[in-house]
Amino acid sequence: MRTYNTELPVSRIDSRLREENIEFGETKGIETIGYDKESRSLKSQYFGASDLILEYTHKIEGDALTVSIDMLQAKGQFAARFSSDGKSFTGRWDWIEDGERKGYAATLARIE
């Protein structure tokens, strides 16, 4: 489960990741989000603990959300659909790391 506390245009992210009974750990960071005129998409940069920096491209078409990462250390995509009330979305991250396919399903909900 990944939980986001969002304050636009900058998101403060407190996440706890787990899959079934396997704990991936906790991370804290900040994510800046802005519109990139050249690519006509939303871009974000996540700055996490221990000098972790990740860059994402976000696209929304109808109720579909796609988040892509294409960096030297990480290449992958999150494909999701928004719920009918718009308060959550469910999807799956898939990526390749060291030649091995990895991924996990995720549901994210807005915290009020």
N, C-alpha and C positions, 0 to 999 in steps of 0.2 A: 504494500500500500504506500503511495506517495501522497503526502499532504502538502498543499501550498497555502501560505498566507500571502495574499497579494495586495499590494498598494501600488497602483499604476502611477507614473510610467516605470517605476522601479519596483520589482518584486522582491520581497524578502522571503526566502525559501527555507522552511524547516521541513526536512523530509526524513522519513523512516522507511526503509525499504525492507521488504521481506517477501519471500516466495515460499508458499506452503509453510514448512517449519524451519526454513533456512533464513537466518538473519543476514542481511547484507550490511547492516550498520546504519548509523545516522550521519547526516551531513548538514552543514549550515553554510549558506552563501548568499550572494546577492545576484540578481539577474536584471540587466538593463534591456529594455525592449524599445525598438524604434523602427520607423518605416524607412526602407531603403529605396530611394527613387530609381536608382539604376536597375535593380532587379524587380522592382514593383512588388516587394514582399516585406513582411515583418522580419527583422533580424534581431537576435538577442545574443548577449554574451553573459555567460554564467561564470562568476568568480567565486571559487570555493576555497575550502581550507587547503593548506599545503600547496599553494601556488597553482591550483587547478583552474584552468580557463578553458571553457568550451563555447563554441559558436554554433548557433542554430538558425535555420530558416523556417518560418512558420507560414503556412498557407491554409486559408479557410475557404471552402466552396460548399455552400448550402450547409448541411449539418456535418460535413466531413472536415476533420482537422488533420493536417500532415505536418510533422516536425521532422526536419532532416538535419543531419550532422555529416559534414564531409571534411574531415581534418586528417592530418597525417596519422594521429594516434587513434582516431575513431571515425568510422563510416557506418551510417545506419539511418533508420527511419522509424518514426512513431506514426502509426495510422490509427485514427480514432473517429468515433461518431458521438455527437452531442446528444444528450437526453432530450426528450420533447420539451421539458421545462427549462432547458439551458443551464441547469445548475451542476451538471456533471458531464463527464465524457468517459467512454470506455474504449480501450484500444490495445495495441501491442507494440512494444519496442522490439526491433530486430536489427542486429548488427553483426559485423565480422570482426573478430579480434584474433590476431595471430593465426589467421587462416581458418579459424573455427567459428561456425555460426552460433550466435547466442541470442537470447531474447527473453522477454517476459510480458505477460498481460498486466494491464494496469487500469484501475478506475480512479479518476480524480474528481473530487467534489469541492465545490466552493464552500469556504468556511465563513459563516456570517457572524 
